[in-house]
Amino acid sequence: MNKTPTTRKTPQLLSILIKRFGSQRLQQIAHMLLASPLIVILLVFGLYLTLWHANPLVHFIHMVWVLGFWMLGTSGMLAFIILARLKLDMSIPILMFTGIPITLAIYFTPLSRFTNLFLSQIGLILPAAVGCLNVIASWLFVLRFRRKITQS
């Protein structure tokens, strides 16, 4: 069975990536991607305490829903940039996949669109679960990427 050039080069991709971008620069990108969701959550929590006294649960779930899509899109863009810089043929499918969560994040950013789709309190379970899974998956992806960079 012939392996594609991408799968044959997988162990070498990290060393090539470090040579092209530099370990320090990649670590800075990873730190920024790990810290920004926490900053957003703290900022929105501060808004809850000061401004949003009506339906704080809806606001919080909306924030997690949109943040999860933005994080997926950002992680996908990072993967696209890495693969495009390495001139690997997998970059276009990743770019197309990245467009889906970014489009969803833009569409659902207004709270009114979110509340029109998820009308009841019970209906908020799905966006809360999906948002949390998106945030966790994206965060773990970047955390693993950072660990690989620091080990090399």
C-alpha positions in Angstrom: 0.0 0.0 0.0 1.4 3.4 -1.0 1.3 6.1 1.6 0.6 9.6 0.6 3.5 12.1 0.8 1.7 13.8 3.8 1.5 10.6 5.9 5.1 9.6 5.1 6.3 13.0 6.2 4.2 13.2 9.4 7.1 12.7 11.9 9.2 15.2 10.0 6.5 17.9 9.7 7.2 19.3 13.1 10.9 19.7 12.5 10.3 21.3 9.1 7.7 23.6 10.7 10.1 24.7 13.5 12.8 25.4 10.8 10.4 27.5 8.8 8.7 29.5 11.5 11.0 29.2 14.5 10.3 27.5 17.8 9.9 30.8 19.6 7.3 32.2 17.2 5.3 29.0 17.2 5.3 29.0 21.0 4.0 32.5 21.1 1.2 31.6 18.7 0.3 28.7 20.9 0.3 30.7 24.1 -1.9 33.4 22.5 -4.4 30.7 21.3 -4.4 29.1 24.8 -4.9 32.4 26.7 -7.4 34.2 24.5 -10.4 31.9 25.3 -9.8 32.4 29.0 -9.6 36.1 28.5 -12.9 36.1 26.6 -14.6 34.0 29.3 -13.4 36.4 32.0 -14.4 39.4 30.0 -17.9 38.1 29.3 -18.3 37.0 33.0 -17.5 40.6 33.9 -20.2 41.8 31.5 -22.6 39.4 33.3 -21.9 41.0 36.6 -22.2 44.5 35.4 -24.6 44.7 32.5 -26.6 41.5 31.7 -29.0 40.8 34.5 -31.7 39.4 32.3 -31.3 35.8 31.2 -27.7 35.3 32.2 -27.9 31.6 31.4 -28.8 32.4 27.8 -26.0 34.9 27.5 -23.5 32.5 28.9 -24.5 29.6 26.6 -24.6 31.9 23.7 -21.0 33.0 24.5 -19.8 29.4 24.8 -21.6 28.5 21.5 -20.0 31.3 19.5 -16.6 31.0 21.3 -16.5 27.3 20.4 -17.1 28.0 16.7 -14.5 30.8 16.7 -12.0 28.5 18.3 -12.6 25.7 15.8 -12.2 28.2 13.0 -9.0 29.7 14.5 -7.5 26.2 15.0 -8.4 25.3 11.4 -6.8 28.5 10.1 -3.7 27.7 12.0 -3.6 24.2 10.5 -4.3 25.7 7.0 -1.4 28.2 7.4 1.0 25.5 8.6 0.1 23.2 5.7 0.1 26.0 3.1 3.6 27.2 4.3 4.9 23.6 4.0 3.3 23.4 0.6 1.3 20.2 1.4 -1.7 19.3 -0.6 -4.1 19.0 2.4 -4.4 22.8 2.9 -7.4 23.4 0.6 -9.7 20.8 2.3 -8.8 22.2 5.7 -9.6 25.7 4.5 -13.0 24.6 3.3 -13.6 22.9 6.7 -12.5 26.0 8.5 -15.2 28.1 6.7 -18.0 26.2 8.3 -17.4 27.1 12.0 -16.4 30.6 11.1 -19.6 31.1 9.1 -21.6 29.7 12.0 -19.8 32.0 14.5 -20.6 35.0 12.4 -24.2 34.0 11.8 -24.9 33.3 15.5 -23.0 36.3 16.9 -26.3 38.4 17.3 -28.1 37.0 20.3 -31.4 37.3 18.6 -30.5 34.7 16.0 -29.4 32.4 18.7 -32.5 32.8 20.8 -34.7 32.4 17.7 -33.2 29.0 17.1 -33.0 27.8 20.7 -36.3 28.9 22.2 -36.6 26.9 25.4 -34.4 26.4 28.5 -34.3 22.6 27.6 -33.3 23.5 24.1 -30.2 25.2 25.5 -28.6 21.9 26.4 -27.5 21.1 22.9 -25.7 24.5 22.2 -24.1 24.3 25.7 -22.7 20.8 25.0 -21.6 21.6 21.5 -20.0 24.8 22.5 -18.1 23.2 25.4 -16.9 20.3 23.2 -15.7 22.8 20.6 -13.9 24.9 23.2 -12.3 21.8 24.8 -11.3 20.2 21.5 -9.7 23.3 20.2 -7.9 24.0 23.4 -6.6 20.5 23.6 -5.4 20.7 20.0 -3.4 23.9 20.7 -2.1 22.5 24.0 -0.8 19.3 22.2 0.7 21.5 19.5 2.5 23.6 22.1 3.8 20.5 23.9 5.2 19.1 20.7 6.9 22.4 19.9 8.5 22.6 23.4 9.7 19.0 23.2 11.4 19.5 19.9 
